[in-house]
Each structure stands twice: as structure tokens, then as C-alpha cells.
């Protein structure tokens, strides 16, 4: 039985550290009273809360009490709460408390609820912002959470956000909310797909609905920037990292109550390595067991007393898991049981191994001569996790683990042209779409079946493609070349040649190389952005801007941005001064 309570006289937000500390001390008294009552037999423990001993969970004034559900136990808990009231003045509020039963019929539940004066609760219930449910979390269970996500996205559709602003909200708010849940629960695939669809619809269509017709597929959006994406981690793929972290905690976080409970109730008869999937296991444990093959590349152990490291499944000798090295016949030939610990392979401070019968066994025995046998004086075994550099550390890094397990796509040559420290986010996004060829130019609109003219809006003398719009168009060329030619005598003539041009510009005849490259990138992005905006203004508002006026606007934009940026440490002049040295506008 589970009892949840809230104090009636809950304190307001603390106005001083003394009040906060006092509250913690008072609630610590309640914890001690509950522990003492369980020890004295005032109430009996829940059958699955004896190893380790768990009487309650307490966070602030949210209290969960676990017991066997008998009348005797309910009376004992009520007595503890009365004693706590006498000591502190804080009382349990029955109206805000619930009682949950397992294995009781409806009649017994009604009687016990009436005796306690506490209403019967139903699962799922919430604790610390997350649902508690003995059943597997289904898509239907997640509907309230899905509605919360939908509500946030819908509220943002009326704020006239830029694409860059939408990406920031998706990655930090929506994905942050989902990842908080994913770190605790194994959420269904359908849920991740729905969230991705909602986010894609919000990004591309500024509404909450279907994402059909998105300019770039979401799987491509969720790639690192170096590989042509926007740097968002796909939710379903990153779930594996959270599961690996749970496994890491199982081995390395010995002080965790969750780890102690798993070892006492799930892995008490068979170890993590020997336990096989079964219906009685929770979804979380099942997912952990499925990742065993991945661990041979990540988990390593430095032997202390040898009482926690598996002899056959953990890389403790530097040769990888011995079961992979010596094969399935290894346990029989080496006379070490398959579920043995490293400590079982030593006696009286010496390794006890039979003579080698194969080259692999000879390699292992040779390696063993350089490893000290387990010893209690050396302390506990120390588990390590593989880093991106190939070394092993005492901590788990989600970012580095993700980089090692994710699917890698080819690096695009233009990513440094789009994403750099001085970039303006909304300019970068338009440039990103341009490099992907996904801006809705007229040639693409015609391919989609729309009845629109093919001619360029800016010059009316060519078919409007990405290349024509930004480089071949006489209007665009007058803007772009007027600025770019001042930095380098032969500016690029297409998007794909931009990256090579930037590399050449690292040794320009004017100004410091790093500052010139920054200025070049800003000119490119700002020019593309302003030209695309001018093109849309002519279509939707029928207002045209002269080339000279657009050049002046570009110059003003560049000056404002460069003024806000610090200069290079290797250069005595600022970025704005370097810009003036190269470009003397008006021309």
C-alpha cells in the first residue's frame, strides 16, 4: 500500500535561509519517526521495501509512505503523524492525501479507506512533476503531457517568431521537457514521432498540425550543424543515452536508493549480465538488458577487491570482455563460472588459472601477470566510462556518449560559412536553407504544381533559381559584387564555391585574415537575407527597393553588427575598423 500526504500548514516561500533550514530539520524529524516506527513494529513494510529498507520518500512536504496495507499498519502510521503534529504543529491534511492499494479486493479497499479517513487514489498519480504508474506508460497515458506540449506550441504561433527563434524554443523548451521525462521513463516510439511532427509543423508552417510539405525533412534538421542540420538531437535516438546512463548508475552509483533497490529486488538472484528478459521485468529494466552488447565498448573496470566486476562480461584486463576473447567455451576451459566475479578467480592474493590451451588464453595469461590480484585493502572496484577521445573517465558524459553511438553523416563543406560566432541567427537560417536549395524559389514552386511565372522577380530576365537569384541576377550582382569585390578581387559566383573562396580569403591582401573572413561571411549572409526579403516584398507588397538603397541598407546592417563585436586578439584594429579599411561606402 502507498500513502501520499501533504501538510495542511505548509510554509510559504522562505524569506530567509534560516526558515528553509528549519523546515528541512523539522521534516528530518518526521523521517526519523517513520523509520523508528517501522523498526518498532508500529507498521509493517511493503513486501518489496525490505531490501533495502524503504519506509517512505520525502521531498519538501510531499510524502510517500510504503506499508503492507494492514489495519495495524494504518493505525501505526496515523499514530506517527499525530506524534509529529504534537512536536512540530504540522498536521497531515486528509483532503489532500490519497491511499493506493495493490492486491486488495474492492470491499477491503473501501473498509480500510473508511478507517483511515483518506480517499482511495488511482494511478497514474503525480510526484515531483512525473506520473507514478505500476503499468507501462502508454501513448494514452501521455495525453496530458502531449496536451501541455501542444498548448505551448500553439501559444507561440501568435508571437511572429523568426525561424531561428522557433528552433531555440523547440530545442530548449519542448525538447527539454521531453528529455526530463525520457531520463526517467522509456517513452513509446509513437509519442516521440508525434512530438517531432508537432515541432516540424510549428517550425515550417507556424501552426500545430501536420508537417506535410516541410522544406527540410526532420531527420535532416536533427543533424549536427557540421553535417548540414540545425544541431537538434532527435528525441527517439537520444533515448539510448539515457538508458546507458541508468546502466552506468547501476555500476558506479553505489549510494543511490534506486541502485540499491534494483540490486535487492531485481538482480538479487542473477547479476545484470546473467539476467535474461522476462515478462515480470519492468520496461526500464528490459531496455537496460537489451543494451548489454553496447557496454563492451564503453564500460571498463579497475580492479579493487574484485567483488563487483564480472570476470567474463566486463573489460577489466584491457583486452575487452573475456567472453568475447576466449569464446563460449572459456568458462569451462578456464574453470571459472560464467556468473563469477573477478574475486572468484584469485585465492590468497594470487591468481588461480589453469595452463593456456589456446593463443587467446596465452594472451590473457600474459596480460594477467601485469595486473595485481584483487585485494580488500585496495577498496571497491572502480568503473570507468569511455570518452570521445578513447580514454576512460570516472564520470558519464551524455554528450560524448551520444557522439560515439549516433549515426554520422558526411560533413558539409559550407557549415563554417553558415554557423560562426559572429553570425546573426536569422541570417544563418536563411543561408542554411539556401545552401540546401530549399528556399521556395519560383522554379521550385512550379515543380510543386503551382501556377506562378518562372521569371526572376528582381530582374525579370531569367528563371528564378537559387543560383540565379543570388548570383546571376543583375540586381543581386550589383549588391553582392559591390561589397565582396572590395574584400577579394574574384568573389565567388555560386553558393557551392563560397567555402573554397573563404579558404582563399584567409590570406587576403587587406586587413587581418581572421577578421576578413568574419566580414566576408557576414556580407554573404546579410546580402542573402536582404535579397530574399526584397524578393518577397516585391511579390507580397508590390514595393521595390532600388539597388543603391539596398546597398545602403546592407552597409548599415554590417556596421551595426560589427560595432557590437570585439576585435581579434591578434589584431590591433576592431572589426568595424577593418570593414572601413576594406569598404569605403558609398562607392
Secondary structure, DSSP 8 states (H G I E B T S, - for coil): -EEEEEBTT---S-SSHHHHHHHHHHHHHHHHHHHHHHHTTSS---TTSTTTT--EEEETTEEEEE----HHHHHHHHHHHHHHHHHHS--B-GGG-EEE-SS--HHHHHHHHHHHT-EE--SSEEETTEEE-SS---TTTTHHHHHHHHHHHHHHTTS---HHHHHHHIIIIIHHHHHHHHTTS---HHHHHHHHHHHHHHHHHSSSS--TT-SS-HHHHTS-GGGTS-S---HHHHHHHHHHHHHHHHHH-TT-HHHHHHHHHTSSSS-TTT----TTS-HHHHHHHHTHHHHHHHEEEE-SSSSSSBTTTSB-SSSS-HHHHH-TTHHHHHT--TT-BGGGGEETTEE------SHHHHHHHHHHTTS----GGG-S-EEEEE-TTS-EESS--HHHHHHHHS------TTHHHHS-TT--HHHHHHHHHHHHT-S--HHHHHHTT-----B-TTTSSSB--HHIIIIISHHHHHHHHHHHHHH-SS--SSGGGHHHHHHHGGG-SSS-HHHHHHHHHHHHHHHHHHHHHHHHHHHHT-----HHHHHHHHHHHHHHHHHTS---TT-SS-HHHHHHHH--S--
